Amino acid sequence: MNIALLGYGKMGKTIEQIAIKRGHNIVLTVDKDDKDYDITKADVAIDFSIPTVAFTNISNCINNQVPVISGTTGWLDKYDEAVALCKEKKSAFIYASNYSLGVNIFFELNKTLAKMMSTLKQYNVSMEEIHHTQKLDAPSGTAISLANDIISQHTCYDNWKLDENGEAIIPIVAKRIEDVPGTHSVNYESEVDTISIEHVAHTRQGFALGAVIAAEWIAGKKGVFTMNDVLNIG
């Protein structure tokens, strides 16, 4: 399969290594400042760019009938536009805040725990995420997904806030530490005990492998999908 990499930072280079090991060809690499490129060279594109160019990259793929996998966060105010464009053009698109296979299992555990805790009003939920210092957005897209999944299952909460407590608010603490691939924890605390679940990424390999698997899965398909479709979970 011929793959285009939209975004050629650390994640793009890791995806490149894994894709080649799995027998694919990298036919195009696009850095953040590149604007003129021929996306039609590719059978599928993988976008790990930056928030300011992600929607442009995704739209270009969709308009040219190139299935696109996006893991860029911080652009989701235009997500509905991307979905509408994909449906209009009958193309294929997956966005995920995290492509790690383990994180997507963690998402399902988080929803299950939130449902179990929803009637236990004595527990207050909080979250923490830790990433490398090059990560531009905070909180992470993964943390936002976790918080929104809790809100969908737990009627005591209707919003999340970064570094802010309040009634019906899930507080998220975001830390940036050199060379941390990604750690996410969800904590339910009462006066007598704390229940926590945590996912710790040891390398970027898990994120990159999941993105390549998603690219392999979407080939030949039409529609808007999620990692639950790819992994057949949830």
N, C-alpha and C positions, 0 to 999 in steps of 0.2 A: 504494500500500500504506500502511496506517495503522500507524505505529511508535510504541511506547512506549519512552522512555529511562529506564532505572532507574539512577540516578546522573547527576547533572547538573553535574559538575565540568568541568575543561578538556576531558577526552576526550568527555564527553557533549555539550558544546557544539560540538566539532569534528564529531562524528558527525551532529549535527543539521544543520549547514551542508551537509555532503556529501549527506545523505539528501534534503534539500529540493532541492538541485541535480539530483539524480537522479530527481526527480518524485514523491517520497514525502511523506506528511503526518505530522507529529509530533503525535499526539493526546494524549500524556501525557508529562509530565516529572516524575520522582520524585527528590527530594533524599534525602540519607542519613537524615534524621529523619522523613520522611513514612512513615506506616504505613497510613493508610486511603486507598486509591485503587482505582479500578475498572479492572483490567487487561483486562477483556473488551472495552474500547473498541478494543483493538489487534489487528491481524492477526499481529504478531510483536513481541517485546520484545528490546531490547538492553541487557544489564546490564554497566555499568562503574561499579559502586558501590564499597563498601568491604568488607573481609573479614567484618566482624561482621554484615552484613545480606544478603550475597550469597545464602546458602542460602535464607533466607526469601523473597527476591525470586524466585529460581528455582523454588522449590516452589509459590509462588503462581501463577506462570505455568503450570507443568505441571498443577496441579490444575484450572486453568480452561481447559485445552486451547489455550493460547497458546504457540506455538513460541518458544523463548528462546535467544538467543545470549549467552553470558557470557564476558567477558574479565577479570573480577575475579580476582585472585590472592590467596593467603593463606587460602583457605577449604577447601582440597582434602581435609582430613580427613573431609569430608562428601560428597565427590564420588560415592562408591559409592552413598550413599543417594539422591542426585539421579538417578543412572542407574537404580536400582531403581524409584524413583517414576515416572520417565518411561516405563519399560517397563510398569509396572502401569496407568498412566493412558492408555497409548497416545498419548502426546504427542510432542513433538519438542524436541531439546536439542543444542546444540553448546557445548562448552567448549574454548577454546584459550588457552594462555598468551600467545599473540601472534597477532594477525590480519593483520599485515603480510604481503603477498604475498611480498616479498623475504625476510622471516624464515622463512617456511615453506619456501622453496627452500633457505635456509641450513640449516634442520633436516635436509634430505635430504643436503646436502653434508657436514654434520657426521657423520651416520651412515655415509656412504660412506668418509670419511677415517678414522673410528674403526675400521672393518673392515679397511682397508688397513694401519693402524698396529698392529693387534692382535698381530702376530707379531714386532714390532720392540721387544724388551724394553728396549733402550737409551734409549728415549724416555719421558720422564715428561710426563703431561698436566696442564695447569692452565688455569684459566678466570678471566676478569675481566668484570664487568659494571658499567656506569656509567649512572646515571639522575638525573633531577631530584630536588631535595631534598624534594618533596612525596610522593614514593613511600614508602609506609608499610612495605612488606615487603622483606626482604633475606635471601638473594639473590632476584633477580627470578624470576617464574614461568618466563620464557624461559630463564634460566640453569639452572634446575632441569630443565626439559625437555631442554636440551642435555646436561646431565650424565647424566641417566637414559638418554638415547639412546646416549651413549658406553658406559655400563655394559652396555647390552644387546648391544653389538657387541664389547666389549673385555674379555676375561676377567680381565685383571690388576686390574680395579677392581670393587669391590662397593658403594661408597658415595661420597657427596660431603660436604664439610664447609665451612662458612663460615669463612674465615681460619684454616684449620687443615690442616697437613700430616700425613701418616701413611701407613703401608703400606696399599695397596689403596684409598686415598682420593684423590678428585679435589678439590684445594683450589680454592675459589672466592673471589675478592676482589670485594667489592661497594663501590662508591664512589658518593657522592651529591654532585652538583655542580649548581649552579643552571642551569636552562634546558637540560639535556641530555635529549633525548627518549628515547634508549636506544642504548647501544653494547654489543656482546657479542663477545668474542674467545675463541678456543680455541687453546691453544698446546701443541705437542709439542716438548720440549727435550731434546737430548742434549749430550754434551760437545763435539761438533763443529758442531752447527747447531740451528736452530729452525725448525719449520714452523708457520705460523699461518694461521687463517682468521678473518675479522672481518666483522660486519655493523654498519653505522653508520646509524642513522635520522637524517635531517636535520630532520624535522618529525613531528608527530603525524598528519599527513594519511594516511600509509600504513597506520597501525593502524586509523584510522577508516574508510577506504575498504574495507579487508578485512572489517571487521565488517558494513558495509552490504551488501557483496556476499554475505556468509554469510547475512544476513537475507533477501535476495532469493532465495537458493538454497533455503533451508529451507521457504519458504512452500509449504503443501500436502503436506508430507512428514510421516512418522511414524518415530520412532526416535532413536537416539543416534548422532551423527556427529562427525567431526573436520574440520579444514581440509583434510586430504588428500582427503576426499570432495568438498568444495567445489571444490577446484582440480584434482581428478583426477590427483594425483601420489602417488608412494610406493607 
